[in-house]
Amino acid sequence: MDKFIVSARKYRPQNFSTVIGQSHITTTLKNAINNNQLAHAFLFCGPRGVGKTTCARILAKTINCEKRSKEGEACNKCNSCESFDKGSSFNIHELDAASNNGVEEIRSLVDQIRFAPQAGAYKVYIVDEVHMLSQGAFNAFLKTLEEPPPYAIFILATTEKHKILPTILSRCQIFDFKRITANDTVQHLEEICKKEKIKAEQSALHVIAQKSEGCLRDALSILDKIVSFTEGSVTYSNTLEHLNILDEDYYFKWLDQMQQQQTADAMLLFDEINQKGFEPDTLLEGFAEFTRNLLVCKDEKAVNLLEVAEDFKKRYHDAAKTVHTGWLISTLNLLSETLIQYKQAKNKRLHTELVIIKLCYLNQAIQLTIDDQSLVKKKTIDNVKAIQFKAIGFREIAEKKPTNTDNHYRKTEPIPEAKLMVEETVEEKVQEIAPKAKAPVAAPATEPKASTVKPSLGSLSKIRQQIAGQHSTQQQILTLNEENLQQAWQAYIQKLIAEKNHSAVTNFNFAKLQLTGDSSFEIITENNIQHKFIEAERAKLIDHIQGYFKNKQLKYQITIEEKPLDPTIIKTSISSKELYQKLAAQYPHIRELKEKLNLDI
């Protein structure tokens, strides 16, 4: 029985023309070969499984081919090509930098470069996963990479270009490989299925292409697994079962239930999906991608971004016509926030069910309007009326009635009563202005209707009463003296005790008060700690003092008067020798112990 070879190796491209999805690189390399403009060092970088190492091998084989075609392709028939295909070529050397990343491996590689090729024009050195080289290996490689012999060509391949030193990057021609598109992957899988005589549905191949995420090697590996699982028949259903992917029919059912606010049915469908073994986060991610596809179908310009099987495209377009664009945007926003918070949620199932409930009532909770061709989200609030202001007018201004042309309620911020000034009626205005005016005010031709609005807090009469009250309170200012100041100070300490701020109470009790003027005093503290505690209460303390004395002009300042240290308490440090002498004078046995044991101080 022949040994099985995986499709990724069996159908590995042997020429530039068979490389999938990298035409921008293969065309450049073929032109460089035909024009004899080959660089001495190349760097192939890009995601895994997109053809970096394959292109490096094809380039190495092509430049040593004895009978190249006019298009710059290898003939695959000469001695050089045949030895390369058998793996016995002496002109091509491959080094896996992931397992040979030390300085010694690079030095042995540099030593081999000194010998010219026996057959062929070039010696090609392919270093795969070059980002795994150590710092010393990079440094040992720098000089040779910059000025190699004319017959040596280096091809470096990596998936993480950002880890390579800039000095290496500056010495190479850099080629960026891109991910393989879903259509290119599907076409390549169809060709392999025809060669292997495998029955495969296009929708199933499209699912495989989506699962591979632009990696052709992964797509071929998945195809091999499904063929083994299904014994040569690749269908849409068994592909979903093998890859543990949720069928899109569930998402369409969910969409209909959410649009019709069938919360119970949506919850039962989630339970059915959960019992099949699908994790809630997988479900949310799939529904987010489904919603994104519906949003793409809304605009004909973005139809190319829809990456689904051909059998489902019409179904997506029909479903997108029944859903409002605003609902899709709000759903994507809600799902993205839920997925971010999913890892922190303790009850994953409840976290997911809450999102389902919100999505079922999303149309009812949010009213979407189009304002200046942009979506505006406004909450609908029942029985809300806009604040109506009384029209200001003299006799020559016609009375205006408020009109409501806005179809939607607007949310207005509450206005403080002190700032809401309701003007008096026209008669009161005329009576106030008439005595001050030099010329008599002419009588109006038509008398306005008498206003039934009662004087509010903002009227001029109320303002006069407030000003009069302020004048009366100003006359009751309490005199600032030491006795009253101490009483006010003790009253604030009682407030601190009630607030259980005991640390502040202690520092307030130690502070001393001293008058410095008729409307100012000084708080004297002993140290910086007391100063900080009293300073922390500055805002409340000044309000309390000014309110106690009914005087807004009162002010104070805090000073620190540190007490001088008692010279008798000051301790001086002594040396260990002096300490020994004092102890020996007081305890003679210590001296004897030192002499018997020959101890040092």
C-alpha positions as CSV (number, residue, x, y, z in Angstrom):
1,M,0.0,0.0,0.0
2,D,1.3,3.4,-0.9
3,K,2.1,5.8,1.9
4,F,-0.4,8.6,2.3
5,I,0.9,12.1,1.5
6,V,-1.1,15.1,2.8
7,S,-2.5,17.4,0.2
8,A,-0.4,20.4,1.5
9,R,2.7,18.4,0.4
10,K,1.3,16.5,-2.5
11,Y,0.0,19.6,-4.3
12,R,2.7,22.0,-3.3
13,P,3.4,24.4,-6.2
14,Q,6.5,23.6,-8.3
15,N,6.4,26.7,-10.5
16,F,5.6,30.4,-10.0
17,S,2.4,30.0,-12.1
18,T,1.0,27.4,-9.7
19,V,1.4,29.7,-6.6
20,I,-2.1,30.7,-5.3
21,G,-3.0,34.3,-4.5
22,Q,0.5,35.8,-4.6
23,S,0.7,37.1,-8.2
24,H,2.2,40.4,-7.2
25,I,5.3,38.6,-5.8
26,T,5.7,35.9,-8.4
27,T,5.5,38.4,-11.3
28,T,8.2,40.5,-9.7
29,L,10.5,37.5,-9.1
30,K,10.1,36.3,-12.7
31,N,10.9,39.7,-14.1
32,A,14.0,40.0,-11.9
33,I,15.2,36.6,-13.2
34,N,14.6,37.5,-16.8
35,N,16.3,40.9,-16.5
36,N,19.1,39.4,-14.5
37,Q,18.4,41.8,-11.6
38,L,18.4,39.4,-8.7
39,A,19.2,40.9,-5.3
40,H,21.6,39.0,-3.0
41,A,19.2,38.9,-0.1
42,F,15.4,38.5,0.1
43,L,13.0,38.6,3.0
44,F,9.6,36.9,2.6
45,C,7.2,37.9,5.4
46,G,3.5,37.3,5.9
47,P,1.0,35.0,7.7
48,R,1.5,31.3,8.1
49,G,0.6,28.9,5.2
50,V,0.5,31.5,2.4
51,G,3.5,30.3,0.4
52,K,6.7,32.0,1.7
53,T,8.8,28.8,1.9
54,T,7.3,27.5,-1.3
55,C,8.2,30.7,-3.2
56,A,11.7,30.6,-1.7
57,R,12.2,27.0,-3.0
58,I,10.8,27.8,-6.4
59,L,13.1,30.8,-6.7
60,A,16.1,28.7,-5.7
61,K,15.2,26.0,-8.3
62,T,14.5,28.5,-11.1
63,I,17.7,30.5,-10.9
64,N,19.8,27.3,-11.2
65,C,17.6,25.8,-14.0
66,E,19.6,25.0,-17.1
67,K,16.7,25.4,-19.5
68,R,14.5,28.2,-18.2
69,S,11.4,29.2,-20.2
70,K,10.9,32.7,-21.6
71,E,8.4,33.5,-18.8
72,G,11.1,32.8,-16.2
73,E,9.8,29.4,-15.1
74,A,11.9,26.3,-14.3
75,C,11.7,23.4,-16.8
76,N,11.5,20.7,-14.1
77,K,13.5,18.3,-16.5
78,C,17.1,19.3,-16.3
79,N,19.6,17.8,-13.9
80,S,19.4,20.7,-11.5
81,C,15.6,20.7,-11.3
82,E,15.5,16.9,-10.9
83,S,18.1,16.9,-8.1
84,F,16.2,19.7,-6.4
85,D,12.9,17.7,-6.6
86,K,14.6,14.6,-5.1
87,G,16.2,16.7,-2.3
88,S,19.8,16.0,-3.4
89,S,20.9,19.4,-4.7
90,F,24.2,20.7,-3.3
91,N,23.4,24.3,-4.3
92,I,20.4,24.8,-2.1
93,H,20.7,24.8,1.7
94,E,17.8,25.1,4.1
95,L,18.2,26.1,7.8
96,D,15.4,26.1,10.3
97,A,16.2,29.0,12.6
98,A,13.7,27.9,15.1
99,S,15.9,24.9,16.1
100,N,19.3,26.2,15.0
101,N,19.2,29.7,16.4
102,G,22.7,29.9,17.9
103,V,25.9,31.6,16.9
104,E,27.7,28.3,16.0
105,E,25.0,27.4,13.4
106,I,25.3,30.7,11.7
107,R,29.2,30.5,11.7
108,S,29.1,27.1,10.1
109,L,26.7,28.5,7.5
110,V,29.1,31.4,6.8
111,D,32.0,29.0,6.5
112,Q,30.1,27.0,3.7
113,I,29.6,30.2,1.7
114,R,33.4,30.4,0.9
115,F,33.1,27.4,-1.5
116,A,31.8,28.2,-5.0
117,P,29.0,25.9,-6.5
118,Q,30.3,22.9,-8.4
119,A,27.2,22.9,-10.7
120,G,24.8,25.7,-11.4
121,A,25.2,29.4,-11.1
122,Y,24.2,30.1,-7.5
123,K,24.3,28.7,-4.0
124,V,21.0,29.5,-2.3
125,Y,20.6,29.6,1.5
126,I,17.0,29.5,2.8
127,V,16.6,30.5,6.4
128,D,13.1,29.7,7.7
129,E,11.6,31.4,10.8
130,V,14.6,33.8,10.8
131,H,13.0,35.9,13.6
132,M,14.0,33.1,16.1
133,L,17.7,33.8,15.7
134,S,19.4,35.0,18.8
135,Q,21.0,38.4,19.1
136,G,24.5,37.0,18.7
137,A,23.5,35.0,15.6
138,F,22.1,38.1,14.0
139,N,25.3,40.0,14.6
140,A,27.4,37.1,13.2
141,F,25.2,37.1,10.1
142,L,25.3,40.9,9.4
143,K,28.6,41.2,7.5
144,T,28.1,38.2,5.3
145,L,24.5,39.3,4.5
146,E,25.7,42.7,3.5
147,E,28.6,41.7,1.2
148,P,28.2,38.0,0.2
149,P,30.1,36.4,-2.7
150,P,28.5,37.0,-6.1
151,Y,27.3,33.4,-6.3
152,A,25.5,33.4,-2.9
153,I,21.8,34.4,-2.5
154,F,20.0,34.4,0.9
155,I,16.3,34.0,1.2
156,L,14.9,34.7,4.7
157,A,11.3,33.8,5.7
158,T,9.4,34.9,8.8
159,T,5.9,35.4,10.1
160,E,6.9,38.2,12.5
161,K,8.9,40.9,10.7
162,H,8.7,43.2,13.6
163,K,11.1,41.0,15.6
164,I,13.9,41.3,13.1
165,L,16.7,43.8,13.6
166,P,16.5,46.9,11.4
167,T,20.1,46.3,10.3
168,I,18.9,43.0,8.8
169,L,15.9,44.6,7.1
170,S,18.0,47.3,5.5
171,R,20.1,44.6,3.8
172,C,17.2,42.7,2.2
173,Q,14.5,43.1,-0.5
174,I,11.3,42.7,1.5
175,F,8.3,40.9,0.0
176,D,5.0,41.0,1.9
177,F,2.8,38.0,1.3
178,K,-0.9,38.5,1.8
179,R,-3.7,36.2,3.0
180,I,-5.3,33.9,0.4
181,T,-8.8,35.1,-0.4
182,A,-11.8,32.8,0.1
183,N,-12.5,32.7,-3.6
184,D,-9.0,31.6,-4.5
185,T,-9.0,29.0,-1.8
186,V,-12.3,27.6,-3.0
187,Q,-11.1,27.4,-6.6
188,H,-7.9,25.6,-5.5
189,L,-9.9,23.1,-3.4
190,E,-12.2,22.4,-6.3
191,E,-9.2,21.6,-8.5
192,I,-7.8,19.2,-5.9
193,C,-11.2,17.5,-5.5
194,K,-11.5,16.9,-9.2
195,K,-8.0,15.4,-9.3
196,E,-8.7,13.2,-6.2
197,K,-12.3,12.4,-7.5
198,I,-13.9,13.8,-4.3
199,K,-17.6,14.8,-4.4
200,A,-17.7,18.2,-2.7
201,E,-20.4,20.9,-2.4
202,Q,-19.2,24.4,-3.1
203,S,-20.9,25.7,0.0
204,A,-18.9,23.1,2.1
205,L,-15.7,24.3,0.4
206,H,-16.6,27.9,1.2
207,V,-17.0,27.0,4.9
208,I,-13.6,25.4,4.8
209,A,-12.1,28.5,3.2
210,Q,-13.7,30.7,5.9
211,K,-12.5,28.5,8.7
212,S,-8.9,28.6,7.3
213,E,-8.8,32.4,7.5
214,G,-6.6,32.9,4.5
215,C,-4.2,30.1,5.2
216,L,-4.1,27.6,2.3
217,R,-2.2,25.0,4.2
218,D,-4.9,25.0,6.9
219,A,-7.6,24.7,4.3
220,L,-5.9,21.6,2.7
221,S,-5.5,20.0,6.2
222,I,-9.2,20.6,7.0
223,L,-10.2,19.1,3.6
224,D,-8.1,15.9,4.3
225,K,-9.7,15.5,7.7
226,I,-13.3,15.9,6.3
227,V,-12.6,13.5,3.5
228,S,-11.4,10.9,6.0
229,F,-14.4,11.6,8.2
230,T,-17.0,11.3,5.4
231,E,-15.2,8.7,3.2
232,G,-14.9,10.9,0.1
233,S,-18.1,12.9,0.2
234,V,-17.8,16.5,1.4
235,T,-21.3,18.0,2.1
236,Y,-22.3,21.2,3.8
237,S,-24.0,19.4,6.8
238,N,-21.1,17.1,7.6
239,T,-18.6,19.9,7.2
240,L,-20.5,21.9,9.8
241,E,-20.6,18.9,12.0
242,H,-16.9,18.1,11.7
243,L,-15.8,21.7,12.2
244,N,-18.3,22.3,15.0
245,I,-19.7,25.4,13.2
246,L,-23.3,26.5,13.8
247,D,-25.6,26.4,10.8
248,E,-26.6,29.8,9.4
249,D,-30.3,28.7,9.4
250,Y,-30.2,29.2,13.2
251,Y,-29.2,32.8,12.7
252,F,-32.0,33.4,10.2
253,K,-34.5,31.9,12.6
254,W,-33.1,34.1,15.4
255,L,-33.3,37.2,13.3
256,D,-37.0,36.6,12.6
257,Q,-37.8,35.9,16.2
258,M,-36.0,39.1,17.4
259,Q,-37.8,41.2,14.8
260,Q,-41.2,39.9,16.0
261,Q,-40.2,40.2,19.7
262,Q,-40.7,36.4,20.3
263,T,-38.5,36.3,23.3
264,A,-39.6,32.8,24.5
265,D,-38.9,31.3,21.1
266,A,-35.5,33.0,20.9
267,M,-34.6,31.6,24.4
268,L,-35.7,28.1,23.5
269,L,-33.6,28.2,20.3
270,F,-30.6,29.3,22.3
271,D,-31.2,26.4,24.7
272,E,-31.4,24.0,21.7
273,I,-28.1,25.3,20.4
274,N,-26.5,25.1,23.8
275,Q,-27.5,21.5,24.2
276,K,-25.7,20.7,21.0
277,G,-22.4,21.6,22.7
278,F,-21.8,25.1,21.3
279,E,-20.3,27.6,23.7
280,P,-22.2,30.9,24.2
281,D,-19.3,33.1,23.0
282,T,-19.1,31.1,19.8
283,L,-22.8,31.7,19.3
284,L,-22.4,35.5,19.9
285,E,-19.4,35.7,17.6
286,G,-21.3,33.9,14.8
287,F,-24.3,36.1,15.2
288,A,-22.1,39.2,15.1
289,E,-20.6,38.0,11.8
290,F,-24.1,37.2,10.5
291,T,-25.2,40.8,11.4
292,R,-22.1,42.2,9.7
293,N,-23.0,40.3,6.5
294,L,-26.6,41.7,6.6
295,L,-25.2,45.2,7.1
296,V,-22.9,44.7,4.1
297,C,-25.9,43.7,1.9
298,K,-27.5,47.1,2.6
299,D,-25.3,48.9,0.2
300,E,-24.6,47.6,-3.3
301,K,-21.1,49.1,-3.3
302,A,-20.1,46.8,-0.4
303,V,-21.5,43.6,-1.8
304,N,-18.0,42.4,-2.6
305,L,-17.3,42.3,1.1
306,L,-19.9,39.6,1.6
307,E,-17.9,36.4,2.1
308,V,-20.6,33.7,2.1
309,A,-21.4,30.8,-0.2
310,E,-23.2,31.6,-3.4
311,D,-26.3,29.6,-2.2
312,F,-26.7,32.0,0.7
313,K,-26.2,35.3,-1.0
314,K,-29.8,35.7,-2.2
315,R,-31.1,34.7,1.2
316,Y,-28.8,37.4,2.9
317,H,-30.0,40.1,0.4
318,D,-33.7,39.2,1.1
319,A,-33.2,39.3,4.9
320,A,-31.3,42.6,4.7
321,K,-34.3,44.3,3.1
322,T,-36.6,43.5,6.0
323,V,-34.2,44.8,8.8
324,H,-33.6,48.4,9.6
325,T,-30.0,49.6,9.2
326,G,-30.1,51.2,12.7
327,W,-31.1,47.9,14.3
328,L,-28.1,46.2,12.7
329,I,-25.7,48.9,13.9
330,S,-27.1,48.8,17.4
331,T,-27.0,45.0,17.4
332,L,-23.3,45.0,16.4
333,N,-22.5,47.5,19.1
334,L,-24.3,45.5,21.8
335,L,-22.7,42.2,20.7
336,S,-19.2,43.7,20.7
337,E,-19.7,45.0,24.3
338,T,-21.1,41.7,25.4
339,L,-18.1,39.8,24.0
340,I,-15.7,42.1,25.7
341,Q,-17.5,41.5,29.1
342,Y,-18.0,37.8,28.5
343,K,-14.7,36.6,30.1
344,Q,-15.5,38.6,33.3
345,A,-19.0,37.3,33.6
346,K,-19.4,34.5,36.2
347,N,-22.7,33.2,34.8
348,K,-22.0,32.9,31.1
349,R,-25.4,31.5,30.2
350,L,-27.3,34.3,32.0
351,H,-25.0,36.9,30.4
352,T,-25.9,35.6,27.0
353,E,-29.6,35.3,27.7
354,L,-29.7,39.0,28.8
355,V,-28.3,40.0,25.4
356,I,-30.9,37.9,23.6
357,I,-33.7,39.6,25.6
358,K,-32.2,43.1,24.8
359,L,-32.1,42.2,21.1
360,C,-35.7,41.0,21.1
361,Y,-36.9,44.4,22.5
362,L,-34.4,46.5,20.7
363,N,-36.9,47.9,18.1
364,Q,-39.3,48.8,20.9
365,A,-36.7,50.4,23.2
366,I,-34.9,52.5,20.6
367,Q,-36.5,54.8,18.1
368,L,-34.3,55.4,15.1
369,T,-34.7,58.5,13.0
370,I,-32.7,59.9,10.1
371,D,-31.5,63.4,10.8
372,D,-29.4,65.1,8.1
373,Q,-28.8,61.7,6.5
374,S,-27.2,60.4,9.7
375,L,-28.6,58.0,12.3
376,V,-29.6,59.5,15.6
377,K,-30.6,57.2,18.5
378,K,-33.2,58.7,20.8
379,K,-35.0,57.1,23.7
380,T,-38.8,57.3,23.6
381,I,-40.3,58.7,26.8
382,D,-44.0,58.9,27.3
383,N,-45.9,62.0,28.5
384,V,-43.0,64.4,28.1
385,K,-43.5,68.0,27.2
386,A,-41.0,70.5,26.2
387,I,-40.5,73.4,28.6
388,Q,-42.5,76.4,27.5
389,F,-41.2,79.9,28.1
390,K,-43.5,82.8,28.4
391,A,-43.2,85.2,25.5
392,I,-41.4,88.5,26.4
393,G,-43.0,91.4,24.8
394,F,-44.0,95.1,25.0
395,R,-47.1,96.5,23.5
396,E,-45.6,96.7,20.0
397,I,-44.6,93.0,20.0
398,A,-47.4,90.7,18.9
399,E,-48.2,87.8,21.2
400,K,-46.7,84.6,19.8
401,K,-48.1,81.1,20.3
402,P,-45.7,78.3,20.7
403,T,-45.7,75.8,17.8
404,N,-44.6,72.2,17.9
405,T,-43.1,71.2,14.5
406,D,-40.8,68.6,15.9
407,N,-42.1,65.1,15.5
408,H,-39.8,63.7,18.3
409,Y,-39.4,64.7,21.9
410,R,-36.2,66.4,22.8
411,K,-34.4,65.8,26.1
412,T,-33.7,69.1,27.8
413,E,-31.5,69.7,30.8
414,P,-33.3,71.1,33.9
415,I,-32.7,74.8,34.4
416,P,-32.0,76.1,37.9
417,E,-34.7,78.3,39.4
418,A,-32.2,81.1,40.1
419,K,-31.4,81.3,36.3
420,L,-35.0,80.8,35.1
421,M,-36.3,84.4,34.9
422,V,-39.9,84.6,34.0
423,E,-40.8,88.1,32.8
424,E,-43.7,90.0,34.3
425,T,-46.8,90.8,32.3
426,V,-46.8,93.7,29.8
427,E,-48.8,95.9,32.2
428,E,-46.2,95.5,35.0
429,K,-43.4,96.4,32.5
430,V,-45.0,99.5,31.4
431,Q,-45.7,100.6,34.9
432,E,-42.1,100.2,35.9
433,I,-40.6,101.9,32.8
434,A,-43.1,104.8,32.7
435,P,-41.8,106.8,35.8
436,K,-38.2,106.5,34.5
437,A,-38.9,107.5,30.9
438,K,-38.6,111.2,30.0
439,A,-41.4,111.0,27.3
440,P,-44.8,109.6,28.1
441,V,-45.5,106.1,26.8
442,A,-48.1,106.0,24.2
443,A,-51.2,103.9,24.8
444,P,-51.4,100.8,22.7
445,A,-53.9,100.6,19.9
446,T,-55.1,97.2,21.1
447,E,-55.0,96.0,24.6
448,P,-53.2,92.6,25.1
449,K,-55.0,89.8,26.9
450,A,-54.5,89.8,30.7
451,S,-52.0,87.2,31.7
452,T,-53.1,84.5,34.2
453,V,-49.6,83.5,35.1
454,K,-48.9,83.9,38.8
455,P,-45.7,85.7,39.9
456,S,-43.0,83.0,40.3
457,L,-39.8,82.9,42.3
458,G,-37.9,84.5,39.4
459,S,-40.1,87.6,39.3
460,L,-38.8,91.0,40.1
461,S,-40.9,91.3,43.2
462,K,-39.4,88.1,44.6
463,I,-35.9,89.3,43.7
464,R,-36.5,92.5,45.7
465,Q,-37.7,90.4,48.7
466,Q,-34.5,88.3,48.5
467,I,-32.3,91.4,48.3
468,A,-34.2,93.0,51.2
469,G,-33.7,89.7,53.2
470,Q,-30.0,89.9,52.5
471,H,-29.8,93.5,53.8
472,S,-31.6,92.4,56.9
473,T,-29.2,89.5,57.5
474,Q,-26.2,91.7,56.9
475,Q,-27.3,93.9,59.8
476,Q,-27.2,90.8,62.1
477,I,-23.4,90.2,61.6
478,L,-21.9,88.6,64.7
479,T,-18.8,90.4,66.1
480,L,-15.5,88.6,65.6
481,N,-13.8,88.2,69.0
482,E,-11.9,85.5,70.8
483,E,-14.9,84.2,72.7
484,N,-17.2,83.9,69.6
485,L,-14.3,82.5,67.6
486,Q,-13.7,79.8,70.1
487,Q,-17.5,78.9,70.2
488,A,-17.5,78.7,66.4
489,W,-14.4,76.5,66.5
490,Q,-15.9,74.1,69.1
491,A,-19.1,73.9,67.1
492,Y,-17.2,72.8,64.0
493,I,-15.3,70.2,66.1
494,Q,-18.7,68.8,67.2
495,K,-19.5,68.4,63.5
496,L,-16.3,66.5,63.0
497,I,-17.2,64.2,66.0
498,A,-20.6,63.6,64.5
499,E,-18.9,62.6,61.2
500,K,-16.6,60.3,63.2
501,N,-13.5,62.1,61.8
502,H,-11.5,61.5,64.9
503,S,-8.1,62.1,63.4
504,A,-9.2,65.6,62.3
505,V,-10.8,66.2,65.8
506,T,-7.5,65.6,67.5
507,N,-5.6,68.0,65.3
508,F,-8.3,70.7,65.6
509,N,-8.1,70.5,69.4
510,F,-4.3,71.1,69.3
511,A,-4.6,74.1,67.0
512,K,-4.5,77.7,68.5
513,L,-6.6,80.7,67.2
514,Q,-5.4,84.3,67.1
515,L,-7.2,87.4,65.8
516,T,-5.3,89.4,63.1
517,G,-8.0,91.9,62.2
518,D,-11.7,92.8,62.3
519,S,-12.5,90.2,59.7
520,S,-9.6,87.8,59.8
521,F,-7.9,85.4,62.1
522,E,-5.0,83.0,62.1
523,I,-4.9,79.3,62.9
524,I,-1.5,78.3,64.5
525,T,-0.4,74.6,64.2
526,E,2.6,72.9,65.7
527,N,3.6,70.8,62.8
528,N,3.0,69.9,59.2
529,I,0.6,67.1,60.0
530,Q,-1.8,69.3,61.8
531,H,-1.6,71.8,59.0
532,K,-2.6,69.2,56.4
533,F,-5.6,68.0,58.4
534,I,-6.9,71.5,58.9
535,E,-6.2,72.4,55.2
536,A,-8.2,69.4,54.1
537,E,-11.3,70.9,55.8
538,R,-10.8,74.4,54.3
539,A,-13.9,74.5,52.1
540,K,-16.2,73.2,54.9
541,L,-14.5,75.3,57.6
542,I,-14.8,78.6,55.8
543,D,-18.5,78.0,55.0
544,H,-19.1,77.2,58.7
545,I,-17.2,80.3,60.0
546,Q,-18.9,82.7,57.6
547,G,-22.3,81.1,58.3
548,Y,-21.8,81.3,62.0
549,F,-20.8,85.0,62.0
550,K,-23.1,85.8,59.1
551,N,-20.2,87.5,57.4
552,K,-19.0,86.6,54.0
553,Q,-15.9,88.8,54.4
554,L,-14.3,86.6,57.0
555,K,-11.0,84.9,56.1
556,Y,-8.2,83.1,57.8
557,Q,-4.7,81.7,57.2
558,I,-2.9,78.7,58.6
559,T,0.7,79.0,59.9
560,I,3.1,76.5,61.4
561,E,5.1,77.3,64.5
562,E,7.4,74.4,65.4
563,K,8.7,74.2,68.9
564,P,12.5,74.2,69.4
565,L,13.9,70.8,70.5
566,D,15.0,70.4,74.1
567,P,18.8,70.2,74.1
568,T,18.6,67.8,77.1
569,I,16.6,65.3,75.0
570,I,18.9,65.4,72.0
571,K,20.7,62.1,71.7
572,T,24.1,61.9,70.2
573,S,25.4,58.7,68.5
574,I,28.5,57.1,70.0
575,S,30.9,54.7,68.4
576,S,31.0,51.0,69.2
577,K,34.4,51.5,71.0
578,E,32.9,54.1,73.4
579,L,29.9,51.9,74.0
580,Y,32.2,49.1,75.0
581,Q,34.2,51.2,77.3
582,K,31.0,52.4,79.1
583,L,29.7,48.9,79.4
584,A,33.1,47.5,80.6
585,A,33.3,50.2,83.3
586,Q,29.8,49.3,84.5
587,Y,30.1,45.5,84.1
588,P,33.8,44.3,84.5
589,H,32.9,40.8,83.5
590,I,32.5,42.0,79.9
591,R,36.2,43.0,79.8
592,E,37.2,39.6,81.1
593,L,35.0,37.8,78.5
594,K,36.6,39.8,75.7
595,E,40.2,39.0,76.9
596,K,39.5,35.3,77.4
597,L,37.9,34.8,74.0
598,N,40.2,37.3,72.2
599,L,37.2,39.2,70.8
600,D,37.4,42.3,68.6
601,I,35.2,45.3,68.9
